[in-house]
Amino acid sequence: MTRSRAQDPNVCGVTAAIAVIDGKWKTILLWHLESGPRRPGELLRQLPGLTEKVLTHTLREMEADGLVHREVHDVRPLKTEYSLTPFGRDLSVALEPLSDWGHRRLERLAESRVAS
């Protein structure tokens, strides 16, 4: 899905929302940032397989979409932290029922494998 679909007023709301969270890392980053501000190094340690380049690109997209706030502290060495904005928290709350549904789906799949 293209990022321009997230801004197209002629798409349905679900499509616009999915365009904002589309990608491998955005929902997991939302989940990690729910518990408070995180430094990029912390996020990299918590998410094996995520590269610094992809993390930076993803956080910049999320910042442009108003989901995260980037704060650079004026200390040496520079200290950067990312946190959820109120808009990002709203999205996180909105995703909770979808997450619950996904867990129920995984349980059904596991049950059907056992029954087979």
Biopython code that builds the backbone (N, CA, C, O; Angstrom):
import numpy as np
from Bio.PDB.StructureBuilder import StructureBuilder

atoms = [
    (1, "MET", "N", (0.859, -1.168, 0.000)),
    (1, "MET", "CA", (0.000, 0.000, 0.000)),
    (1, "MET", "C", (0.906, 1.231, 0.000)),
    (1, "MET", "O", (1.917, 1.268, 0.701)),
    (2, "THR", "N", (0.540, 2.220, -0.779)),
    (2, "THR", "CA", (1.376, 3.414, -0.836)),
    (2, "THR", "C", (1.015, 4.375, 0.280)),
    (2, "THR", "O", (-0.122, 4.420, 0.748)),
    (3, "ARG", "N", (2.018, 5.146, 0.695)),
    (3, "ARG", "CA", (1.791, 6.120, 1.772)),
    (3, "ARG", "C", (0.798, 7.185, 1.347)),
    (3, "ARG", "O", (0.126, 7.769, 2.197)),
    (4, "SER", "N", (0.689, 7.451, 0.059)),
    (4, "SER", "CA", (-0.258, 8.475, -0.389)),
    (4, "SER", "C", (-1.698, 8.078, -0.081)),
    (4, "SER", "O", (-2.557, 8.946, 0.071)),
    (5, "ARG", "N", (-1.974, 6.773, 0.013)),
    (5, "ARG", "CA", (-3.328, 6.321, 0.355)),
    (5, "ARG", "C", (-3.708, 6.740, 1.756)),
    (5, "ARG", "O", (-4.893, 6.873, 2.062)),
    (6, "ALA", "N", (-2.713, 6.952, 2.621)),
    (6, "ALA", "CA", (-2.995, 7.376, 3.994)),
    (6, "ALA", "C", (-3.528, 8.801, 4.030)),
    (6, "ALA", "O", (-4.124, 9.214, 5.025)),
    (7, "GLN", "N", (-3.321, 9.550, 2.964)),
    (7, "GLN", "CA", (-3.740, 10.950, 2.922)),
    (7, "GLN", "C", (-4.860, 11.203, 1.921)),
    (7, "GLN", "O", (-5.330, 12.333, 1.791)),
    (8, "ASP", "N", (-5.289, 10.167, 1.216)),
    (8, "ASP", "CA", (-6.336, 10.302, 0.208)),
    (8, "ASP", "C", (-7.696, 10.368, 0.892)),
    (8, "ASP", "O", (-8.108, 9.401, 1.532)),
    (9, "PRO", "N", (-8.409, 11.505, 0.766)),
    (9, "PRO", "CA", (-9.703, 11.620, 1.454)),
    (9, "PRO", "C", (-10.792, 10.731, 0.845)),
    (9, "PRO", "O", (-11.884, 10.623, 1.404)),
    (10, "ASN", "N", (-10.507, 10.100, -0.289)),
    (10, "ASN", "CA", (-11.513, 9.283, -0.958)),
    (10, "ASN", "C", (-11.381, 7.791, -0.672)),
    (10, "ASN", "O", (-12.007, 6.977, -1.352)),
    (11, "VAL", "N", (-10.583, 7.423, 0.317)),
    (11, "VAL", "CA", (-10.499, 6.014, 0.697)),
    (11, "VAL", "C", (-11.251, 5.818, 2.005)),
    (11, "VAL", "O", (-11.521, 6.773, 2.733)),
    (12, "CYS", "N", (-11.584, 4.570, 2.288)),
    (12, "CYS", "CA", (-12.293, 4.322, 3.542)),
    (12, "CYS", "C", (-11.329, 4.510, 4.711)),
    (12, "CYS", "O", (-10.112, 4.445, 4.539)),
    (13, "GLY", "N", (-11.870, 4.737, 5.873)),
    (13, "GLY", "CA", (-11.065, 5.002, 7.055)),
    (13, "GLY", "C", (-10.138, 3.857, 7.418)),
    (13, "GLY", "O", (-9.025, 4.093, 7.888)),
    (14, "VAL", "N", (-10.573, 2.623, 7.211)),
    (14, "VAL", "CA", (-9.731, 1.476, 7.525)),
    (14, "VAL", "C", (-8.499, 1.467, 6.625)),
    (14, "VAL", "O", (-7.389, 1.197, 7.085)),
    (15, "THR", "N", (-8.698, 1.758, 5.356)),
    (15, "THR", "CA", (-7.569, 1.817, 4.418)),
    (15, "THR", "C", (-6.593, 2.905, 4.825)),
    (15, "THR", "O", (-5.380, 2.699, 4.775)),
    (16, "ALA", "N", (-7.101, 4.053, 5.223)),
    (16, "ALA", "CA", (-6.233, 5.153, 5.653)),
    (16, "ALA", "C", (-5.462, 4.774, 6.920)),
    (16, "ALA", "O", (-4.292, 5.128, 7.063)),
    (17, "ALA", "N", (-6.107, 4.067, 7.825)),
    (17, "ALA", "CA", (-5.439, 3.650, 9.059)),
    (17, "ALA", "C", (-4.378, 2.593, 8.773)),
    (17, "ALA", "O", (-3.274, 2.662, 9.313)),
    (18, "ILE", "N", (-4.701, 1.624, 7.934)),
    (18, "ILE", "CA", (-3.744, 0.571, 7.612)),
    (18, "ILE", "C", (-2.535, 1.145, 6.889)),
    (18, "ILE", "O", (-1.419, 0.665, 7.082)),
    (19, "ALA", "N", (-2.735, 2.151, 6.071)),
    (19, "ALA", "CA", (-1.609, 2.782, 5.377)),
    (19, "ALA", "C", (-0.615, 3.376, 6.367)),
    (19, "ALA", "O", (0.584, 3.420, 6.092)),
    (20, "VAL", "N", (-1.106, 3.832, 7.515)),
    (20, "VAL", "CA", (-0.230, 4.434, 8.528)),
    (20, "VAL", "C", (0.536, 3.366, 9.307)),
    (20, "VAL", "O", (1.660, 3.624, 9.738)),
    (21, "ILE", "N", (-0.033, 2.180, 9.500)),
    (21, "ILE", "CA", (0.639, 1.136, 10.273)),
    (21, "ILE", "C", (1.225, 0.044, 9.391)),
    (21, "ILE", "O", (1.764, -0.940, 9.898)),
    (22, "ASP", "N", (1.124, 0.206, 8.086)),
    (22, "ASP", "CA", (1.632, -0.790, 7.154)),
    (22, "ASP", "C", (3.140, -0.937, 7.297)),
    (22, "ASP", "O", (3.856, 0.057, 7.423)),
    (23, "GLY", "N", (3.607, -2.141, 7.276)),
    (23, "GLY", "CA", (5.030, -2.406, 7.391)),
    (23, "GLY", "C", (5.296, -3.393, 8.510)),
    (23, "GLY", "O", (4.440, -3.640, 9.360)),
    (24, "LYS", "N", (6.479, -3.945, 8.498)),
    (24, "LYS", "CA", (6.832, -4.999, 9.436)),
    (24, "LYS", "C", (6.999, -4.506, 10.873)),
    (24, "LYS", "O", (6.717, -5.252, 11.811)),
    (25, "TRP", "N", (7.448, -3.273, 11.062)),
    (25, "TRP", "CA", (7.889, -2.838, 12.382)),
    (25, "TRP", "C", (6.990, -1.833, 13.086)),
    (25, "TRP", "O", (7.137, -1.640, 14.293)),
    (26, "LYS", "N", (6.070, -1.187, 12.388)),
    (26, "LYS", "CA", (5.330, -0.078, 13.000)),
    (26, "LYS", "C", (4.468, -0.501, 14.181)),
    (26, "LYS", "O", (4.471, 0.171, 15.212)),
    (27, "THR", "N", (3.737, -1.593, 14.053)),
    (27, "THR", "CA", (2.867, -1.982, 15.169)),
    (27, "THR", "C", (3.691, -2.426, 16.367)),
    (27, "THR", "O", (3.315, -2.148, 17.506)),
    (28, "ILE", "N", (4.800, -3.106, 16.136)),
    (28, "ILE", "CA", (5.630, -3.543, 17.272)),
    (28, "ILE", "C", (6.307, -2.340, 17.916)),
    (28, "ILE", "O", (6.501, -2.325, 19.132)),
    (29, "LEU", "N", (6.669, -1.334, 17.129)),
    (29, "LEU", "CA", (7.237, -0.116, 17.707)),
    (29, "LEU", "C", (6.182, 0.621, 18.535)),
    (29, "LEU", "O", (6.489, 1.126, 19.615)),
    (30, "LEU", "N", (4.949, 0.686, 18.043)),
    (30, "LEU", "CA", (3.862, 1.282, 18.829)),
    (30, "LEU", "C", (3.742, 0.557, 20.170)),
    (30, "LEU", "O", (3.623, 1.190, 21.219)),
    (31, "TRP", "N", (3.774, -0.749, 20.125)),
    (31, "TRP", "CA", (3.626, -1.556, 21.326)),
    (31, "TRP", "C", (4.755, -1.262, 22.309)),
    (31, "TRP", "O", (4.507, -1.102, 23.504)),
    (32, "HIS", "N", (5.993, -1.190, 21.820)),
    (32, "HIS", "CA", (7.127, -0.913, 22.714)),
    (32, "HIS", "C", (7.073, 0.508, 23.284)),
    (32, "HIS", "O", (7.460, 0.731, 24.431)),
    (33, "LEU", "N", (6.599, 1.456, 22.495)),
    (33, "LEU", "CA", (6.559, 2.847, 22.954)),
    (33, "LEU", "C", (5.386, 3.122, 23.896)),
    (33, "LEU", "O", (5.355, 4.166, 24.549)),
    (34, "GLU", "N", (4.426, 2.207, 23.977)),
    (34, "GLU", "CA", (3.297, 2.382, 24.901)),
    (34, "GLU", "C", (3.763, 2.497, 26.343)),
    (34, "GLU", "O", (3.149, 3.206, 27.141)),
    (35, "SER", "N", (4.834, 1.812, 26.678)),
    (35, "SER", "CA", (5.276, 1.789, 28.074)),
    (35, "SER", "C", (6.176, 2.968, 28.425)),
    (35, "SER", "O", (6.638, 3.071, 29.561)),
    (36, "GLY", "N", (6.431, 3.850, 27.476)),
    (36, "GLY", "CA", (7.215, 5.042, 27.777)),
    (36, "GLY", "C", (8.260, 5.328, 26.721)),
    (36, "GLY", "O", (8.460, 4.539, 25.797)),
    (37, "PRO", "N", (8.928, 6.467, 26.866)),
    (37, "PRO", "CA", (9.942, 6.865, 25.886)),
    (37, "PRO", "C", (11.062, 5.836, 25.787)),
    (37, "PRO", "O", (11.441, 5.198, 26.769)),
    (38, "ARG", "N", (11.571, 5.699, 24.584)),
    (38, "ARG", "CA", (12.665, 4.764, 24.333)),
    (38, "ARG", "C", (13.722, 5.431, 23.471)),
    (38, "ARG", "O", (13.418, 6.235, 22.590)),
    (39, "ARG", "N", (14.961, 5.080, 23.744)),
    (39, "ARG", "CA", (16.072, 5.517, 22.899)),
    (39, "ARG", "C", (16.205, 4.531, 21.752)),
    (39, "ARG", "O", (15.838, 3.364, 21.889)),
    (40, "PRO", "N", (16.731, 4.993, 20.615)),
    (40, "PRO", "CA", (16.864, 4.085, 19.462)),
    (40, "PRO", "C", (17.663, 2.821, 19.783)),
    (40, "PRO", "O", (17.308, 1.736, 19.323)),
    (41, "GLY", "N", (18.727, 2.948, 20.560)),
    (41, "GLY", "CA", (19.525, 1.774, 20.913)),
    (41, "GLY", "C", (18.730, 0.741, 21.691)),
    (41, "GLY", "O", (18.909, -0.461, 21.496)),
    (42, "GLU", "N", (17.846, 1.207, 22.580)),
    (42, "GLU", "CA", (16.986, 0.289, 23.333)),
    (42, "GLU", "C", (16.090, -0.496, 22.389)),
    (42, "GLU", "O", (15.946, -1.713, 22.503)),
    (43, "LEU", "N", (15.489, 0.236, 21.450)),
    (43, "LEU", "CA", (14.582, -0.407, 20.494)),
    (43, "LEU", "C", (15.324, -1.438, 19.652)),
    (43, "LEU", "O", (14.800, -2.520, 19.386)),
    (44, "LEU", "N", (16.534, -1.108, 19.234)),
    (44, "LEU", "CA", (17.316, -2.055, 18.438)),
    (44, "LEU", "C", (17.627, -3.318, 19.231)),
    (44, "LEU", "O", (17.574, -4.420, 18.685)),
    (45, "ARG", "N", (17.950, -3.168, 20.512)),
    (45, "ARG", "CA", (18.235, -4.335, 21.344)),
    (45, "ARG", "C", (16.980, -5.190, 21.566)),
    (45, "ARG", "O", (17.067, -6.416, 21.640)),
    (46, "GLN", "N", (15.825, -4.548, 21.670)),
    (46, "GLN", "CA", (14.588, -5.270, 21.939)),
    (46, "GLN", "C", (14.014, -5.945, 20.699)),
    (46, "GLN", "O", (13.169, -6.833, 20.809)),
    (47, "LEU", "N", (14.470, -5.525, 19.514)),
    (47, "LEU", "CA", (13.889, -6.032, 18.271)),
    (47, "LEU", "C", (14.970, -6.619, 17.365)),
    (47, "LEU", "O", (15.419, -5.962, 16.426)),
    (48, "PRO", "N", (15.388, -7.855, 17.645)),
    (48, "PRO", "CA", (16.398, -8.482, 16.790)),
    (48, "PRO", "C", (15.910, -8.534, 15.339)),
    (48, "PRO", "O", (14.744, -8.828, 15.074)),
    (49, "GLY", "N", (16.801, -8.251, 14.427)),
    (49, "GLY", "CA", (16.439, -8.251, 13.010)),
    (49, "GLY", "C", (16.141, -6.873, 12.472)),
    (49, "GLY", "O", (16.129, -6.673, 11.257)),
    (50, "LEU", "N", (15.901, -5.918, 13.351)),
    (50, "LEU", "CA", (15.656, -4.545, 12.938)),
    (50, "LEU", "C", (16.998, -3.836, 12.809)),
    (50, "LEU", "O", (17.801, -3.829, 13.742)),
    (51, "THR", "N", (17.230, -3.245, 11.648)),
    (51, "THR", "CA", (18.485, -2.524, 11.443)),
    (51, "THR", "C", (18.323, -1.059, 11.833)),
    (51, "THR", "O", (17.208, -0.541, 11.900)),
    (52, "GLU", "N", (19.438, -0.409, 12.085)),
    (52, "GLU", "CA", (19.412, 1.003, 12.452)),
    (52, "GLU", "C", (18.797, 1.849, 11.331)),
    (52, "GLU", "O", (18.036, 2.779, 11.595)),
    (53, "LYS", "N", (19.128, 1.522, 10.099)),
    (53, "LYS", "CA", (18.594, 2.267, 8.948)),
    (53, "LYS", "C", (17.072, 2.144, 8.867)),
    (53, "LYS", "O", (16.371, 3.138, 8.681)),
    (54, "VAL", "N", (16.572, 0.926, 9.008)),
    (54, "VAL", "CA", (15.123, 0.704, 8.936)),
    (54, "VAL", "C", (14.429, 1.345, 10.128)),
    (54, "VAL", "O", (13.353, 1.925, 9.980)),
    (55, "LEU", "N", (15.032, 1.248, 11.309)),
    (55, "LEU", "CA", (14.448, 1.889, 12.495)),
    (55, "LEU", "C", (14.329, 3.391, 12.282)),
    (55, "LEU", "O", (13.273, 3.972, 12.536)),
    (56, "THR", "N", (15.388, 4.017, 11.822)),
    (56, "THR", "CA", (15.369, 5.459, 11.593)),
    (56, "THR", "C", (14.303, 5.832, 10.574)),
    (56, "THR", "O", (13.539, 6.773, 10.790)),
    (57, "HIS", "N", (14.245, 5.107, 9.473)),
    (57, "HIS", "CA", (13.251, 5.388, 8.428)),
    (57, "HIS", "C", (11.825, 5.219, 8.962)),
    (57, "HIS", "O", (10.954, 6.051, 8.709)),
    (58, "THR", "N", (11.602, 4.135, 9.700)),
    (58, "THR", "CA", (10.262, 3.850, 10.226)),
    (58, "THR", "C", (9.839, 4.900, 11.253)),
    (58, "THR", "O", (8.704, 5.375, 11.221)),
    (59, "LEU", "N", (10.740, 5.261, 12.157)),
    (59, "LEU", "CA", (10.402, 6.278, 13.153)),
    (59, "LEU", "C", (10.151, 7.630, 12.509)),
    (59, "LEU", "O", (9.288, 8.376, 12.972)),
    (60, "ARG", "N", (10.877, 7.962, 11.461)),
    (60, "ARG", "CA", (10.629, 9.225, 10.750)),
    (60, "ARG", "C", (9.256, 9.228, 10.094)),
    (60, "ARG", "O", (8.556, 10.240, 10.123)),
    (61, "GLU", "N", (8.866, 8.102, 9.503)),
    (61, "GLU", "CA", (7.526, 8.007, 8.925)),
    (61, "GLU", "C", (6.465, 8.161, 10.008)),
    (61, "GLU", "O", (5.475, 8.869, 9.827)),
    (62, "MET", "N", (6.685, 7.489, 11.132)),
    (62, "MET", "CA", (5.719, 7.566, 12.224)),
    (62, "MET", "C", (5.655, 8.979, 12.801)),
    (62, "MET", "O", (4.590, 9.437, 13.214)),
    (63, "GLU", "N", (6.784, 9.660, 12.827)),
    (63, "GLU", "CA", (6.802, 11.055, 13.288)),
    (63, "GLU", "C", (6.036, 11.939, 12.303)),
    (63, "GLU", "O", (5.262, 12.804, 12.712)),
    (64, "ALA", "N", (6.254, 11.718, 11.008)),
    (64, "ALA", "CA", (5.545, 12.501, 9.980)),
    (64, "ALA", "C", (4.038, 12.266, 10.049)),
    (64, "ALA", "O", (3.254, 13.161, 9.734)),
    (65, "ASP", "N", (3.634, 11.068, 10.461)),
    (65, "ASP", "CA", (2.203, 10.748, 10.579)),
    (65, "ASP", "C", (1.623, 11.195, 11.914)),
    (65, "ASP", "O", (0.433, 11.005, 12.165)),
    (66, "GLY", "N", (2.450, 11.786, 12.772)),
    (66, "GLY", "CA", (1.960, 12.301, 14.046)),
    (66, "GLY", "C", (1.818, 11.256, 15.133)),
    (66, "GLY", "O", (1.150, 11.503, 16.137)),
    (67, "LEU", "N", (2.433, 10.089, 14.957)),
    (67, "LEU", "CA", (2.294, 9.011, 15.933)),
    (67, "LEU", "C", (3.340, 9.062, 17.034)),
    (67, "LEU", "O", (3.062, 8.700, 18.177)),
    (68, "VAL", "N", (4.540, 9.510, 16.693)),
    (68, "VAL", "CA", (5.606, 9.570, 17.682)),
    (68, "VAL", "C", (6.206, 10.965, 17.731)),
    (68, "VAL", "O", (6.157, 11.734, 16.771)),
    (69, "HIS", "N", (6.772, 11.253, 18.889)),
    (69, "HIS", "CA", (7.473, 12.518, 19.119)),
    (69, "HIS", "C", (8.949, 12.197, 19.289)),
    (69, "HIS", "O", (9.314, 11.280, 20.026)),
    (70, "ARG", "N", (9.781, 12.945, 18.614)),
    (70, "ARG", "CA", (11.237, 12.777, 18.728)),
    (70, "ARG", "C", (11.784, 13.931, 19.545)),
    (70, "ARG", "O", (11.573, 15.098, 19.215)),
    (71, "GLU", "N", (12.484, 13.596, 20.605)),
    (71, "GLU", "CA", (13.070, 14.638, 21.452)),
    (71, "GLU", "C", (14.574, 14.428, 21.521)),
    (71, "GLU", "O", (15.053, 13.350, 21.875)),
    (72, "VAL", "N", (15.308, 15.482, 21.176)),
    (72, "VAL", "CA", (16.764, 15.435, 21.246)),
    (72, "VAL", "C", (17.190, 16.278, 22.439)),
    (72, "VAL", "O", (16.916, 17.477, 22.492)),
    (73, "HIS", "N", (17.857, 15.647, 23.389)),
    (73, "HIS", "CA", (18.332, 16.337, 24.587)),
    (73, "HIS", "C", (19.701, 16.932, 24.291)),
    (73, "HIS", "O", (20.553, 16.285, 23.683)),
    (74, "ASP", "N", (19.901, 18.157, 24.723)),
    (74, "ASP", "CA", (21.141, 18.880, 24.435)),
    (74, "ASP", "C", (22.222, 18.515, 25.446)),
    (74, "ASP", "O", (22.609, 19.321, 26.293)),
    (75, "VAL", "N", (22.694, 17.284, 25.334)),
    (75, "VAL", "CA", (23.791, 16.802, 26.163)),
    (75, "VAL", "C", (24.808, 16.144, 25.230)),
    (75, "VAL", "O", (24.497, 15.833, 24.080)),
    (76, "ARG", "N", (25.990, 15.941, 25.721)),
    (76, "ARG", "CA", (27.014, 15.272, 24.917)),
    (76, "ARG", "C", (27.309, 13.918, 25.530)),
    (76, "ARG", "O", (27.610, 13.854, 26.722)),
    (77, "PRO", "N", (27.238, 12.853, 24.788)),
    (77, "PRO", "CA", (26.761, 12.781, 23.416)),
    (77, "PRO", "C", (25.256, 13.039, 23.354)),
    (77, "PRO", "O", (24.545, 12.888, 24.348)),
    (78, "LEU", "N", (24.783, 13.433, 22.163)),
    (78, "LEU", "CA", (23.361, 13.723, 22.001)),
    (78, "LEU", "C", (22.521, 12.519, 22.414)),
    (78, "LEU", "O", (22.864, 11.368, 22.145)),
    (79, "LYS", "N", (21.429, 12.820, 23.063)),
    (79, "LYS", "CA", (20.516, 11.772, 23.522)),
    (79, "LYS", "C", (19.167, 12.001, 22.847)),
    (79, "LYS", "O", (18.550, 13.053, 23.014)),
    (80, "THR", "N", (18.721, 11.018, 22.091)),
    (80, "THR", "CA", (17.447, 11.106, 21.389)),
    (80, "THR", "C", (16.485, 10.093, 21.986)),
    (80, "THR", "O", (16.852, 8.944, 22.231)),
    (81, "GLU", "N", (15.253, 10.527, 22.219)),
    (81, "GLU", "CA", (14.208, 9.640, 22.717)),
    (81, "GLU", "C", (12.972, 9.772, 21.849)),
    (81, "GLU", "O", (12.661, 10.845, 21.331)),
    (82, "TYR", "N", (12.281, 8.666, 21.706)),
    (82, "TYR", "CA", (11.017, 8.645, 20.980)),
    (82, "TYR", "C", (9.910, 8.247, 21.947)),
    (82, "TYR", "O", (10.087, 7.370, 22.792)),
    (83, "SER", "N", (8.770, 8.907, 21.805)),
    (83, "SER", "CA", (7.614, 8.588, 22.640)),
    (83, "SER", "C", (6.359, 8.711, 21.791)),
    (83, "SER", "O", (6.365, 9.341, 20.733)),
    (84, "LEU", "N", (5.287, 8.100, 22.269)),
    (84, "LEU", "CA", (4.012, 8.212, 21.555)),
    (84, "LEU", "C", (3.402, 9.585, 21.795)),
    (84, "LEU", "O", (3.481, 10.134, 22.894)),
    (85, "THR", "N", (2.800, 10.122, 20.761)),
    (85, "THR", "CA", (2.007, 11.342, 20.891)),
    (85, "THR", "C", (0.609, 10.927, 21.353)),
    (85, "THR", "O", (0.292, 9.737, 21.341)),
    (86, "PRO", "N", (-0.222, 11.868, 21.756)),
    (86, "PRO", "CA", (-1.618, 11.504, 22.064)),
    (86, "PRO", "C", (-2.316, 10.824, 20.872)),
    (86, "PRO", "O", (-3.124, 9.915, 21.059)),
    (87, "PHE", "N", (-2.002, 11.267, 19.662)),
    (87, "PHE", "CA", (-2.575, 10.657, 18.458)),
    (87, "PHE", "C", (-2.079, 9.215, 18.309)),
    (87, "PHE", "O", (-2.840, 8.333, 17.912)),
    (88, "GLY", "N", (-0.822, 8.982, 18.622)),
    (88, "GLY", "CA", (-0.265, 7.628, 18.589)),
    (88, "GLY", "C", (-0.903, 6.741, 19.645)),
    (88, "GLY", "O", (-1.153, 5.561, 19.402)),
    (89, "ARG", "N", (-1.170, 7.313, 20.830)),
    (89, "ARG", "CA", (-1.853, 6.547, 21.888)),
    (89, "ARG", "C", (-3.271, 6.190, 21.452)),
    (89, "ARG", "O", (-3.748, 5.087, 21.719)),
    (90, "ASP", "N", (-3.943, 7.127, 20.778)),
    (90, "ASP", "CA", (-5.285, 6.841, 20.258)),
    (90, "ASP", "C", (-5.247, 5.649, 19.299)),
    (90, "ASP", "O", (-6.108, 4.771, 19.351)),
    (91, "LEU", "N", (-4.249, 5.632, 18.431)),
    (91, "LEU", "CA", (-4.121, 4.522, 17.482)),
    (91, "LEU", "C", (-3.859, 3.223, 18.232)),
    (91, "LEU", "O", (-4.435, 2.187, 17.900)),
    (92, "SER", "N", (-3.014, 3.270, 19.216)),
    (92, "SER", "CA", (-2.693, 2.076, 19.997)),
    (92, "SER", "C", (-3.950, 1.514, 20.662)),
    (92, "SER", "O", (-4.170, 0.303, 20.661)),
    (93, "VAL", "N", (-4.762, 2.390, 21.224)),
    (93, "VAL", "CA", (-6.022, 1.960, 21.851)),
    (93, "VAL", "C", (-6.962, 1.379, 20.792)),
    (93, "VAL", "O", (-7.631, 0.375, 21.035)),
    (94, "ALA", "N", (-7.009, 2.005, 19.634)),
    (94, "ALA", "CA", (-7.876, 1.520, 18.559)),
    (94, "ALA", "C", (-7.437, 0.149, 18.059)),
    (94, "ALA", "O", (-8.271, -0.630, 17.596)),
    (95, "LEU", "N", (-6.161, -0.156, 18.142)),
    (95, "LEU", "CA", (-5.648, -1.439, 17.664)),
    (95, "LEU", "C", (-5.848, -2.580, 18.659)),
    (95, "LEU", "O", (-5.721, -3.747, 18.289)),
    (96, "GLU", "N", (-6.159, -2.262, 19.914)),
    (96, "GLU", "CA", (-6.329, -3.317, 20.927)),
    (96, "GLU", "C", (-7.370, -4.361, 20.530)),
    (96, "GLU", "O", (-7.082, -5.552, 20.640)),
    (97, "PRO", "N", (-8.583, -3.974, 20.068)),
    (97, "PRO", "CA", (-9.551, -5.006, 19.666)),
    (97, "PRO", "C", (-9.057, -5.838, 18.484)),
    (97, "PRO", "O", (-9.349, -7.031, 18.404)),
    (98, "LEU", "N", (-8.322, -5.229, 17.579)),
    (98, "LEU", "CA", (-7.779, -5.975, 16.451)),
    (98, "LEU", "C", (-6.739, -6.978, 16.934)),
    (98, "LEU", "O", (-6.673, -8.101, 16.433)),
    (99, "SER", "N", (-5.936, -6.579, 17.895)),
    (99, "SER", "CA", (-4.954, -7.483, 18.485)),
    (99, "SER", "C", (-5.655, -8.657, 19.164)),
    (99, "SER", "O", (-5.244, -9.807, 19.003)),
    (100, "ASP", "N", (-6.696, -8.373, 19.912)),
    (100, "ASP", "CA", (-7.461, -9.439, 20.572)),
    (100, "ASP", "C", (-8.020, -10.419, 19.540)),
    (100, "ASP", "O", (-7.950, -11.633, 19.729)),
    (101, "TRP", "N", (-8.567, -9.892, 18.463)),
    (101, "TRP", "CA", (-9.105, -10.731, 17.396)),
    (101, "TRP", "C", (-7.991, -11.593, 16.802)),
    (101, "TRP", "O", (-8.194, -12.780, 16.547)),
    (102, "GLY", "N", (-6.825, -11.004, 16.584)),
    (102, "GLY", "CA", (-5.703, -11.750, 16.030)),
    (102, "GLY", "C", (-5.276, -12.898, 16.932)),
    (102, "GLY", "O", (-4.966, -13.985, 16.445)),
    (103, "HIS", "N", (-5.257, -12.665, 18.254)),
    (103, "HIS", "CA", (-4.911, -13.734, 19.186)),
    (103, "HIS", "C", (-5.952, -14.858, 19.159)),
    (103, "HIS", "O", (-5.601, -16.036, 19.222)),
    (104, "ARG", "N", (-7.235, -14.487, 19.063)),
    (104, "ARG", "CA", (-8.291, -15.506, 18.963)),
    (104, "ARG", "C", (-8.118, -16.320, 17.682)),
    (104, "ARG", "O", (-8.309, -17.536, 17.684)),
    (105, "ARG", "N", (-7.761, -15.654, 16.603)),
    (105, "ARG", "CA", (-7.533, -16.349, 15.331)),
    (105, "ARG", "C", (-6.382, -17.343, 15.462)),
    (105, "ARG", "O", (-6.482, -18.478, 14.995)),
    (106, "LEU", "N", (-5.293, -16.918, 16.097)),
    (106, "LEU", "CA", (-4.153, -17.810, 16.280)),
    (106, "LEU", "C", (-4.527, -19.021, 17.130)),
    (106, "LEU", "O", (-4.072, -20.134, 16.867)),
    (107, "GLU", "N", (-5.356, -18.802, 18.147)),
    (107, "GLU", "CA", (-5.822, -19.912, 18.978)),
    (107, "GLU", "C", (-6.651, -20.901, 18.155)),
    (107, "GLU", "O", (-6.505, -22.114, 18.303)),
    (108, "ARG", "N", (-7.517, -20.379, 17.295)),
    (108, "ARG", "CA", (-8.344, -21.247, 16.440)),
    (108, "ARG", "C", (-7.467, -22.049, 15.496)),
    (108, "ARG", "O", (-7.702, -23.238, 15.283)),
    (109, "LEU", "N", (-6.458, -21.401, 14.930)),
    (109, "LEU", "CA", (-5.550, -22.115, 14.029)),
    (109, "LEU", "C", (-4.822, -23.239, 14.763)),
    (109, "LEU", "O", (-4.677, -24.340, 14.231)),
    (110, "ALA", "N", (-4.366, -22.962, 15.979)),
    (110, "ALA", "CA", (-3.673, -23.958, 16.778)),
    (110, "ALA", "C", (-4.611, -25.119, 17.109)),
    (110, "ALA", "O", (-4.205, -26.280, 17.049)),
    (111, "GLU", "N", (-5.851, -24.815, 17.455)),
    (111, "GLU", "CA", (-6.836, -25.847, 17.772)),
    (111, "GLU", "C", (-7.134, -26.722, 16.550)),
    (111, "GLU", "O", (-7.275, -27.939, 16.665)),
    (112, "SER", "N", (-7.226, -26.091, 15.397)),
    (112, "SER", "CA", (-7.528, -26.868, 14.188)),
    (112, "SER", "C", (-6.347, -27.761, 13.797)),
    (112, "SER", "O", (-6.556, -28.828, 13.219)),
    (113, "ARG", "N", (-5.119, -27.352, 14.099)),
    (113, "ARG", "CA", (-3.953, -28.206, 13.830)),
    (113, "ARG", "C", (-3.946, -29.421, 14.754)),
    (113, "ARG", "O", (-3.607, -30.530, 14.343)),
    (114, "VAL", "N", (-4.327, -29.189, 16.012)),
    (114, "VAL", "CA", (-4.370, -30.288, 16.972)),
    (114, "VAL", "C", (-5.462, -31.281, 16.596)),
    (114, "VAL", "O", (-5.276, -32.491, 16.723)),
    (115, "ALA", "N", (-6.603, -30.771, 16.131)),
    (115, "ALA", "CA", (-7.731, -31.631, 15.772)),
    (115, "ALA", "C", (-7.463, -32.421, 14.484)),
    (115, "ALA", "O", (-8.087, -33.454, 14.243)),
    (116, "SER", "N", (-6.544, -31.936, 13.675)),
    (116, "SER", "CA", (-6.272, -32.637, 12.395)),
    (116, "SER", "C", (-5.468, -33.878, 12.563)),
    (116, "SER", "O", (-5.170, -34.558, 11.580)),
]
sb = StructureBuilder()
sb.init_structure("model")
sb.init_model(0)
sb.init_chain("A")
sb.init_seg("    ")
for serial, (resi, resn, name, xyz) in enumerate(atoms, 1):
    if name == "N":
        sb.init_residue(resn, " ", resi, " ")
    sb.init_atom(name, np.array(xyz, "f"), 0.0, 1.0, " ", f" {name:<3s}", serial, name[0])
structure = sb.get_structure()
